């Protein structure tokens, strides 16, 4: 599909301007630890997006790891204890 056709399906008011994209990339840059301290003119938008994806992947791995650790902890506790109830609530 040509870019002309795809543009005609979306009204101009719903398009994101270059300034808005630059602002969003700048906000992402401030959130990502790997690139947080760098000046915005030194990091390309593609690098910010790559680092954002990497950071999200690392957060997913960390969540999986913590869930596994909580599951192991739950297996080692009394199933009816208050501690087990807390662990179960964290796993939900």
NUSE-959196 format. One record per residue: residue number from 0; x, z, y of N, C-alpha, C in turn; residue in three letters. Coordinates in nm, 2 decimals. Each point is the difference from the previous one (the first is absolute). Example, Ala and Ser with C-alpha at 12.3 -4.5 7.8 and 13.67 -1.06 7.14 Angstrom:
REM NUSE-959196
{k:0 | neast:1.32 | nup:0.78 | nnorth:-0.57 | caeast:-0.09 | caup:0.00 | canorth:0.12 | ceast:0.09 | cup:0.00 | cnorth:0.12 | r:ALA}
{k:1 | neast:-0.04 | nup:-0.07 | nnorth:0.11 | caeast:0.09 | caup:0.00 | canorth:0.11 | ceast:-0.08 | cup:0.08 | cnorth:0.11 | r:SER}
***
This chain:
REM NUSE-959196
{k:0 | neast:0.08 | nup:0.00 | nnorth:-0.12 | caeast:-0.08 | caup:0.00 | canorth:0.12 | ceast:0.09 | cup:0.00 | cnorth:0.12 | r:UNK}
{k:1 | neast:-0.03 | nup:-0.08 | nnorth:0.10 | caeast:0.08 | caup:-0.01 | canorth:0.12 | ceast:-0.02 | cup:0.12 | cnorth:0.08 | r:UNK}
{k:2 | neast:0.10 | nup:0.03 | nnorth:0.09 | caeast:-0.01 | caup:0.11 | canorth:0.09 | ceast:-0.11 | cup:-0.02 | cnorth:0.10 | r:UNK}
{k:3 | neast:-0.03 | nup:-0.12 | nnorth:0.04 | caeast:-0.11 | caup:-0.03 | canorth:0.09 | ceast:-0.13 | cup:0.04 | cnorth:-0.06 | r:UNK}
{k:4 | neast:-0.02 | nup:-0.03 | nnorth:-0.13 | caeast:-0.13 | caup:0.03 | canorth:-0.07 | ceast:-0.01 | cup:0.15 | cnorth:-0.01 | r:UNK}
{k:5 | neast:0.10 | nup:0.07 | nnorth:-0.04 | caeast:-0.01 | caup:0.14 | canorth:-0.02 | ceast:-0.02 | cup:0.07 | cnorth:0.14 | r:UNK}
{k:6 | neast:0.05 | nup:-0.05 | nnorth:0.10 | caeast:-0.02 | caup:0.06 | canorth:0.14 | ceast:-0.14 | cup:-0.02 | cnorth:0.04 | r:UNK}
{k:7 | neast:-0.06 | nup:-0.11 | nnorth:-0.04 | caeast:-0.14 | caup:-0.03 | canorth:0.05 | ceast:-0.10 | cup:0.09 | cnorth:-0.07 | r:UNK}
{k:8 | neast:0.03 | nup:0.06 | nnorth:-0.11 | caeast:-0.09 | caup:0.09 | canorth:-0.06 | ceast:0.00 | cup:0.14 | cnorth:0.06 | r:UNK}
{k:9 | neast:0.11 | nup:0.03 | nnorth:0.07 | caeast:0.01 | caup:0.14 | canorth:0.07 | ceast:-0.01 | cup:-0.02 | cnorth:0.15 | r:UNK}
{k:10 | neast:-0.09 | nup:0.07 | nnorth:0.06 | caeast:-0.01 | caup:-0.01 | canorth:0.14 | ceast:0.13 | cup:0.05 | cnorth:0.07 | r:UNK}
{k:11 | neast:0.03 | nup:-0.06 | nnorth:0.11 | caeast:0.13 | caup:0.04 | canorth:0.07 | ceast:0.01 | cup:0.15 | cnorth:0.03 | r:UNK}
{k:12 | neast:-0.12 | nup:0.06 | nnorth:0.03 | caeast:0.01 | caup:0.14 | canorth:0.04 | ceast:0.04 | cup:0.09 | cnorth:-0.12 | r:UNK}
{k:13 | neast:-0.01 | nup:-0.05 | nnorth:-0.12 | caeast:0.05 | caup:0.09 | canorth:-0.12 | ceast:0.14 | cup:-0.02 | cnorth:-0.03 | r:UNK}
{k:14 | neast:0.07 | nup:-0.09 | nnorth:0.07 | caeast:0.14 | caup:-0.03 | canorth:-0.03 | ceast:0.09 | cup:0.11 | cnorth:0.07 | r:UNK}
{k:15 | neast:0.10 | nup:0.03 | nnorth:-0.07 | caeast:0.10 | caup:0.10 | canorth:0.06 | ceast:0.10 | cup:-0.07 | cnorth:0.08 | r:UNK}
{k:16 | neast:0.02 | nup:0.05 | nnorth:0.12 | caeast:0.10 | caup:-0.06 | canorth:0.09 | ceast:0.14 | cup:0.03 | cnorth:-0.04 | r:UNK}
{k:17 | neast:0.10 | nup:-0.07 | nnorth:0.05 | caeast:0.14 | caup:0.03 | canorth:-0.03 | ceast:0.04 | cup:0.14 | cnorth:0.05 | r:UNK}
{k:18 | neast:-0.06 | nup:0.03 | nnorth:0.12 | caeast:0.03 | caup:0.14 | canorth:0.05 | ceast:-0.05 | cup:0.11 | cnorth:-0.09 | r:UNK}
{k:19 | neast:-0.12 | nup:-0.02 | nnorth:-0.06 | caeast:-0.06 | caup:0.09 | canorth:-0.09 | ceast:0.08 | cup:0.02 | cnorth:-0.12 | r:UNK}
{k:20 | neast:0.05 | nup:-0.12 | nnorth:-0.05 | caeast:0.09 | caup:0.00 | canorth:-0.12 | ceast:0.12 | cup:0.08 | cnorth:0.03 | r:UNK}
{k:21 | neast:0.06 | nup:-0.03 | nnorth:0.11 | caeast:0.13 | caup:0.07 | canorth:0.04 | ceast:-0.02 | cup:0.15 | cnorth:0.01 | r:UNK}
{k:22 | neast:-0.12 | nup:0.04 | nnorth:0.06 | caeast:-0.03 | caup:0.14 | canorth:0.01 | ceast:-0.02 | cup:0.06 | cnorth:-0.14 | r:UNK}
{k:23 | neast:-0.07 | nup:-0.06 | nnorth:-0.09 | caeast:-0.02 | caup:0.05 | canorth:-0.13 | ceast:0.14 | cup:0.01 | cnorth:-0.08 | r:UNK}
{k:24 | neast:0.08 | nup:-0.10 | nnorth:0.02 | caeast:0.13 | caup:0.01 | canorth:-0.07 | ceast:0.08 | cup:0.11 | cnorth:0.06 | r:UNK}
{k:25 | neast:0.00 | nup:0.02 | nnorth:0.13 | caeast:0.07 | caup:0.12 | canorth:0.06 | ceast:-0.05 | cup:0.13 | cnorth:-0.05 | r:UNK}
{k:26 | neast:-0.13 | nup:0.01 | nnorth:-0.02 | caeast:-0.06 | caup:0.13 | canorth:-0.05 | ceast:0.04 | cup:0.02 | cnorth:-0.15 | r:UNK}
{k:27 | neast:0.01 | nup:-0.11 | nnorth:-0.08 | caeast:0.05 | caup:0.01 | canorth:-0.13 | ceast:0.14 | cup:0.05 | cnorth:0.00 | r:UNK}
{k:28 | neast:0.08 | nup:-0.06 | nnorth:0.09 | caeast:0.14 | caup:0.04 | canorth:0.00 | ceast:0.02 | cup:0.14 | cnorth:0.03 | r:UNK}
{k:29 | neast:-0.08 | nup:0.06 | nnorth:0.08 | caeast:0.01 | caup:0.15 | canorth:0.03 | ceast:-0.04 | cup:0.08 | cnorth:-0.12 | r:UNK}
{k:30 | neast:-0.08 | nup:-0.05 | nnorth:-0.09 | caeast:-0.04 | caup:0.08 | canorth:-0.12 | ceast:0.09 | cup:-0.01 | cnorth:-0.12 | r:UNK}
{k:31 | neast:0.09 | nup:-0.10 | nnorth:0.00 | caeast:0.08 | caup:-0.02 | canorth:-0.12 | ceast:0.14 | cup:0.06 | cnorth:0.02 | r:UNK}
{k:32 | neast:0.03 | nup:0.10 | nnorth:-0.08 | caeast:0.13 | caup:0.08 | canorth:0.02 | ceast:0.12 | cup:-0.09 | cnorth:0.00 | r:UNK}
{k:33 | neast:0.01 | nup:-0.11 | nnorth:-0.08 | caeast:0.12 | caup:-0.08 | canorth:-0.01 | ceast:0.03 | cup:-0.07 | cnorth:0.14 | r:UNK}
{k:34 | neast:-0.10 | nup:-0.03 | nnorth:0.08 | caeast:0.02 | caup:-0.08 | canorth:0.12 | ceast:-0.05 | cup:0.07 | cnorth:0.12 | r:UNK}
{k:35 | neast:-0.04 | nup:0.13 | nnorth:-0.01 | caeast:-0.06 | caup:0.07 | canorth:0.11 | ceast:0.09 | cup:0.01 | cnorth:0.12 | r:UNK}
{k:36 | neast:0.13 | nup:0.02 | nnorth:-0.02 | caeast:0.09 | caup:0.03 | canorth:0.12 | ceast:0.05 | cup:-0.13 | cnorth:0.06 | r:UNK}
{k:37 | neast:-0.02 | nup:-0.12 | nnorth:-0.06 | caeast:0.05 | caup:-0.12 | canorth:0.06 | ceast:-0.08 | cup:-0.05 | cnorth:0.12 | r:UNK}
{k:38 | neast:0.07 | nup:-0.07 | nnorth:0.08 | caeast:-0.07 | caup:-0.06 | canorth:0.12 | ceast:-0.09 | cup:-0.12 | cnorth:-0.05 | r:UNK}
{k:39 | neast:-0.11 | nup:-0.02 | nnorth:0.06 | caeast:-0.10 | caup:-0.10 | canorth:-0.05 | ceast:0.06 | cup:-0.14 | cnorth:0.01 | r:UNK}
{k:40 | neast:0.09 | nup:-0.03 | nnorth:0.10 | caeast:0.05 | caup:-0.13 | canorth:0.01 | ceast:0.11 | cup:-0.03 | cnorth:-0.10 | r:UNK}
{k:41 | neast:0.04 | nup:0.10 | nnorth:-0.08 | caeast:0.11 | caup:-0.02 | canorth:-0.10 | ceast:-0.06 | cup:-0.02 | cnorth:-0.14 | r:UNK}
{k:42 | neast:-0.13 | nup:0.02 | nnorth:-0.02 | caeast:-0.06 | caup:-0.01 | canorth:-0.13 | ceast:-0.11 | cup:-0.10 | cnorth:0.01 | r:UNK}
{k:43 | neast:0.01 | nup:-0.10 | nnorth:-0.09 | caeast:-0.11 | caup:-0.11 | canorth:0.00 | ceast:-0.13 | cup:0.05 | cnorth:-0.06 | r:UNK}
{k:44 | neast:-0.10 | nup:-0.06 | nnorth:0.03 | caeast:-0.13 | caup:0.03 | canorth:-0.05 | ceast:0.00 | cup:-0.01 | cnorth:-0.16 | r:UNK}
{k:45 | neast:0.06 | nup:-0.10 | nnorth:-0.05 | caeast:0.01 | caup:-0.01 | canorth:-0.15 | ceast:0.07 | cup:0.11 | cnorth:-0.06 | r:UNK}
{k:46 | neast:0.11 | nup:0.05 | nnorth:0.06 | caeast:0.07 | caup:0.12 | canorth:-0.05 | ceast:-0.09 | cup:0.12 | cnorth:0.01 | r:UNK}
{k:47 | neast:-0.07 | nup:0.02 | nnorth:0.10 | caeast:-0.09 | caup:0.11 | canorth:0.01 | ceast:-0.11 | cup:0.00 | cnorth:-0.11 | r:UNK}
{k:48 | neast:-0.05 | nup:-0.12 | nnorth:-0.02 | caeast:-0.10 | caup:-0.01 | canorth:-0.11 | ceast:0.06 | cup:0.02 | cnorth:-0.14 | r:UNK}
{k:49 | neast:0.12 | nup:-0.05 | nnorth:-0.02 | caeast:0.07 | caup:0.02 | canorth:-0.13 | ceast:0.02 | cup:0.15 | cnorth:-0.02 | r:UNK}
{k:50 | neast:0.05 | nup:0.07 | nnorth:0.10 | caeast:0.03 | caup:0.14 | canorth:-0.01 | ceast:-0.13 | cup:0.08 | cnorth:-0.02 | r:UNK}
{k:51 | neast:-0.10 | nup:-0.04 | nnorth:0.07 | caeast:-0.13 | caup:0.06 | canorth:-0.02 | ceast:-0.05 | cup:-0.01 | cnorth:-0.14 | r:UNK}
{k:52 | neast:0.01 | nup:-0.11 | nnorth:-0.06 | caeast:-0.04 | caup:-0.02 | canorth:-0.14 | ceast:0.09 | cup:0.09 | cnorth:-0.09 | r:UNK}
{k:53 | neast:0.13 | nup:0.00 | nnorth:0.02 | caeast:0.09 | caup:0.08 | canorth:-0.08 | ceast:-0.04 | cup:0.15 | cnorth:0.01 | r:UNK}
{k:54 | neast:-0.03 | nup:0.04 | nnorth:0.13 | caeast:-0.04 | caup:0.14 | canorth:0.02 | ceast:-0.12 | cup:0.04 | cnorth:-0.07 | r:UNK}
{k:55 | neast:-0.10 | nup:-0.09 | nnorth:0.00 | caeast:-0.13 | caup:0.02 | canorth:-0.07 | ceast:0.03 | cup:0.01 | cnorth:-0.15 | r:UNK}
{k:56 | neast:0.08 | nup:-0.09 | nnorth:-0.05 | caeast:0.03 | caup:0.01 | canorth:-0.15 | ceast:0.07 | cup:0.13 | cnorth:-0.03 | r:UNK}
{k:57 | neast:0.09 | nup:0.05 | nnorth:0.08 | caeast:0.07 | caup:0.12 | canorth:-0.03 | ceast:-0.10 | cup:0.12 | cnorth:0.01 | r:UNK}
{k:58 | neast:-0.10 | nup:-0.01 | nnorth:0.09 | caeast:-0.10 | caup:0.11 | canorth:0.01 | ceast:-0.09 | cup:0.00 | cnorth:-0.13 | r:UNK}
{k:59 | neast:-0.03 | nup:-0.12 | nnorth:-0.05 | caeast:-0.08 | caup:-0.01 | canorth:-0.12 | ceast:0.08 | cup:0.06 | cnorth:-0.12 | r:UNK}
{k:60 | neast:0.13 | nup:-0.03 | nnorth:0.00 | caeast:0.08 | caup:0.06 | canorth:-0.11 | ceast:0.01 | cup:0.15 | cnorth:0.01 | r:UNK}
{k:61 | neast:0.01 | nup:0.05 | nnorth:0.12 | caeast:0.00 | caup:0.14 | canorth:0.02 | ceast:-0.13 | cup:0.07 | cnorth:-0.04 | r:UNK}
{k:62 | neast:-0.11 | nup:-0.06 | nnorth:0.04 | caeast:-0.13 | caup:0.05 | canorth:-0.04 | ceast:-0.02 | cup:0.00 | cnorth:-0.16 | r:UNK}
{k:63 | neast:0.05 | nup:-0.11 | nnorth:-0.06 | caeast:-0.01 | caup:0.00 | canorth:-0.15 | ceast:0.09 | cup:0.11 | cnorth:-0.06 | r:UNK}
{k:64 | neast:0.12 | nup:0.02 | nnorth:0.06 | caeast:0.09 | caup:0.10 | canorth:-0.05 | ceast:-0.07 | cup:0.14 | cnorth:0.01 | r:UNK}
{k:65 | neast:-0.05 | nup:0.03 | nnorth:0.12 | caeast:-0.06 | caup:0.13 | canorth:0.02 | ceast:-0.12 | cup:0.02 | cnorth:-0.09 | r:UNK}
{k:66 | neast:-0.08 | nup:-0.11 | nnorth:-0.02 | caeast:-0.12 | caup:0.01 | canorth:-0.09 | ceast:0.05 | cup:0.04 | cnorth:-0.14 | r:UNK}
{k:67 | neast:0.10 | nup:-0.07 | nnorth:-0.04 | caeast:0.06 | caup:0.03 | canorth:-0.14 | ceast:0.05 | cup:0.14 | cnorth:-0.01 | r:UNK}
{k:68 | neast:0.06 | nup:0.05 | nnorth:0.11 | caeast:0.05 | caup:0.14 | canorth:-0.01 | ceast:-0.11 | cup:0.10 | cnorth:0.00 | r:UNK}
{k:69 | neast:-0.11 | nup:-0.03 | nnorth:0.08 | caeast:-0.11 | caup:0.09 | canorth:0.00 | ceast:-0.07 | cup:0.00 | cnorth:-0.13 | r:UNK}
{k:70 | neast:-0.01 | nup:-0.12 | nnorth:-0.07 | caeast:-0.06 | caup:-0.01 | canorth:-0.13 | ceast:0.08 | cup:0.09 | cnorth:-0.10 | r:UNK}
{k:71 | neast:0.13 | nup:-0.01 | nnorth:0.01 | caeast:0.08 | caup:0.08 | canorth:-0.09 | ceast:-0.02 | cup:0.15 | cnorth:0.02 | r:UNK}
{k:72 | neast:-0.01 | nup:0.03 | nnorth:0.13 | caeast:-0.02 | caup:0.14 | canorth:0.04 | ceast:-0.13 | cup:0.05 | cnorth:-0.06 | r:UNK}
{k:73 | neast:-0.10 | nup:-0.08 | nnorth:0.02 | caeast:-0.14 | caup:0.03 | canorth:-0.05 | ceast:0.00 | cup:0.03 | cnorth:-0.15 | r:UNK}
{k:74 | neast:0.08 | nup:-0.09 | nnorth:-0.08 | caeast:0.00 | caup:0.02 | canorth:-0.14 | ceast:0.07 | cup:0.13 | cnorth:-0.04 | r:UNK}
{k:75 | neast:0.08 | nup:0.06 | nnorth:0.09 | caeast:0.07 | caup:0.12 | canorth:-0.03 | ceast:-0.07 | cup:0.13 | cnorth:0.05 | r:UNK}
{k:76 | neast:-0.11 | nup:-0.02 | nnorth:0.06 | caeast:-0.08 | caup:0.12 | canorth:0.05 | ceast:-0.12 | cup:0.02 | cnorth:-0.08 | r:UNK}
{k:77 | neast:-0.06 | nup:0.12 | nnorth:0.01 | caeast:-0.12 | caup:0.03 | canorth:-0.06 | ceast:-0.11 | cup:-0.08 | cnorth:0.06 | r:UNK}
{k:78 | neast:-0.08 | nup:-0.08 | nnorth:-0.07 | caeast:-0.10 | caup:-0.09 | canorth:0.05 | ceast:-0.11 | cup:0.06 | cnorth:0.08 | r:UNK}
{k:79 | neast:-0.02 | nup:0.13 | nnorth:-0.02 | caeast:-0.11 | caup:0.07 | canorth:0.08 | ceast:0.05 | cup:0.08 | cnorth:0.12 | r:UNK}
{k:80 | neast:0.13 | nup:-0.01 | nnorth:0.02 | caeast:0.06 | caup:0.08 | canorth:0.11 | ceast:-0.03 | cup:-0.06 | cnorth:0.14 | r:UNK}
{k:81 | neast:0.01 | nup:0.08 | nnorth:0.10 | caeast:-0.01 | caup:-0.05 | canorth:0.14 | ceast:0.10 | cup:-0.10 | cnorth:0.03 | r:UNK}
{k:82 | neast:0.12 | nup:0.02 | nnorth:-0.05 | caeast:0.11 | caup:-0.09 | canorth:0.02 | ceast:-0.03 | cup:-0.14 | cnorth:-0.06 | r:UNK}
{k:83 | neast:-0.06 | nup:0.00 | nnorth:-0.11 | caeast:-0.04 | caup:-0.13 | canorth:-0.07 | ceast:-0.11 | cup:-0.07 | cnorth:0.08 | r:UNK}
{k:84 | neast:-0.09 | nup:0.08 | nnorth:0.06 | caeast:-0.11 | caup:-0.06 | canorth:0.08 | ceast:0.06 | cup:-0.06 | cnorth:0.13 | r:UNK}
{k:85 | neast:0.10 | nup:0.06 | nnorth:0.06 | caeast:0.07 | caup:-0.06 | canorth:0.11 | ceast:0.07 | cup:-0.13 | cnorth:-0.03 | r:UNK}
{k:86 | neast:0.07 | nup:0.00 | nnorth:-0.11 | caeast:0.07 | caup:-0.12 | canorth:-0.04 | ceast:-0.09 | cup:-0.11 | cnorth:-0.03 | r:UNK}
{k:87 | neast:-0.12 | nup:0.03 | nnorth:-0.07 | caeast:-0.10 | caup:-0.10 | canorth:-0.03 | ceast:-0.05 | cup:-0.06 | cnorth:0.13 | r:UNK}
{k:88 | neast:-0.02 | nup:0.08 | nnorth:0.10 | caeast:-0.06 | caup:-0.05 | canorth:0.13 | ceast:0.11 | cup:-0.09 | cnorth:0.07 | r:UNK}
{k:89 | neast:0.13 | nup:0.03 | nnorth:-0.02 | caeast:0.10 | caup:-0.08 | canorth:0.06 | ceast:0.01 | cup:-0.14 | cnorth:-0.07 | r:UNK}
{k:90 | neast:-0.03 | nup:0.00 | nnorth:-0.13 | caeast:0.00 | caup:-0.13 | canorth:-0.07 | ceast:-0.11 | cup:-0.09 | cnorth:0.02 | r:UNK}
{k:91 | neast:-0.11 | nup:0.05 | nnorth:0.06 | caeast:-0.12 | caup:-0.08 | canorth:0.02 | ceast:0.01 | cup:-0.08 | cnorth:0.12 | r:UNK}
***
